[in-house]
Amino acid sequence: MRPIRTARYAVAAALPLTILAGAAQGAPATASPAAASQAALITLDADTGQFTTATKGGSAPAGVRTLSTLDGTASTSRVLSVPGVGPVLADATLADSPQKNARAGWAATTEFADLSWPDLGGTYTVYKDDRPIATTSGNSFRDAHVTPGSEPFYRITADGETGGAWGLNTTIPVARDAAGLAVTAGSIEAKAKKYTNTKITWRSFIRQTWAYVPSWAKKISGCKYAGGYKYAGDSRGFSKKVSGPTFRAGVFANVSWKHKDVTHKARTGKTRVYKKSNSRLVETRKAGTKKIKFKTMSKFNGKTRSVRFSVEAKDPFCKRGGIGVNANLRLTRSGSYYAEGNYKRAPDHELYLYGYKGKKHSSRTVHRSKMGDIKCLFKAACETSRIGSHGGY
């Protein structure tokens, strides 16, 4: 998948209130990848978008011929003839991306899968089905532990400041001849075409039943109601439901894979204030959606789309504090994605992808975070945390 960079910034606007309890966000546990790695022989040249091979020294290119190309509506596959190897199946869906740093690819036989990506410098970690399997300072890797007929998902992340990440859905062929590999390429296209659209859902919500702005925070928060008042929360946990759960602010988008339309809606929930002593409703307001934005970043080709959204929604009763999010996503029709961005650590946040095949859909949790720093809800600016997720849906 293409690497997407987002600036780290302090978000000054977003939604509600001061909650008097918060949970620190836990870092996900990761396994230690293997120390050694093997460079790929068959690699995608990010400059030309063509597959090539290299000698052991890694400098002299050898001849690779394209025997056939399946440039479908959902994927692009090539059957290559590689000296010393024979027929090889390769995926070139990202090879013609207008962004050179997005041009990752794979080539596979019954015995191995060669992965390659643009060289951004630094060190890379290779994951197979969410399990780290290697680290490398080069921009390619060969997985020699494959099973014919399997469909492993690989992702590659760049450590340090480079920020690159790519996701590759692969198919390990069962055929060894060019004709058989062309049949497998057709199967890849047929599978990718089953995806008709992908839905994106971001919701920011208040987990607690009640939220409070203490009297001492009234001035610094600019909230109209403090001390003897309470704000109704959403009283829920994380939910994968496509619709239904309440929220403070959200973005809901639909990416079509059959035509160029990308539709989206920006929404906010009602904020209700009650008297603390007798729970009497005092006032109800709804935050504006003017600063909740969604934008398509790439042209339609039926295979990949890049989108960006941002959420800034102030509490309608407070002048400072609130929700702030900035995220970028790269999607492929075949069901892989990369997401990166920043979010203000309050309140709770959730991001899901839904891959539709007609009326049926799969779902993927891209991001979930509980409120971390309580000061984020009443300070004008606050430290942000990172959104970083890659995988299949």
Beta strands, then each sheet from edge to edge (+ up, - down):
strand 1: 42-44
strand 2: 51-54
strand 3: 61-62
strand 4: 65-71
strand 5: 76-82
strand 6: 86-91
strand 7: 105-108
strand 8: 113-116
strand 9: 124-128
strand 10: 131-136
strand 11: 140-143
strand 12: 153-158
strand 13: 165-169
strand 14: 197-205
strand 15: 210-211
strand 16: 229-232
strand 17: 249-256
strand 18: 262-268
strand 19: 270-275
strand 20: 281-286
strand 21: 292-296
strand 22: 304-313
strand 23: 323-332
strand 24: 336-344
strand 25: 348-357
strand 26: 360-369
strand 27: 384-392
sheet 1: 1+ 2- 3+
sheet 2: 4+ 5- 6+ 7- 8+ 11-
sheet 3: 10+ 9- 12+ 13-
sheet 4: 18+ 17- 14+ 25- 26+
sheet 5: 15+ 16- 19+ 20-
sheet 6: 21+ 22- 23+ 24- 27+
end
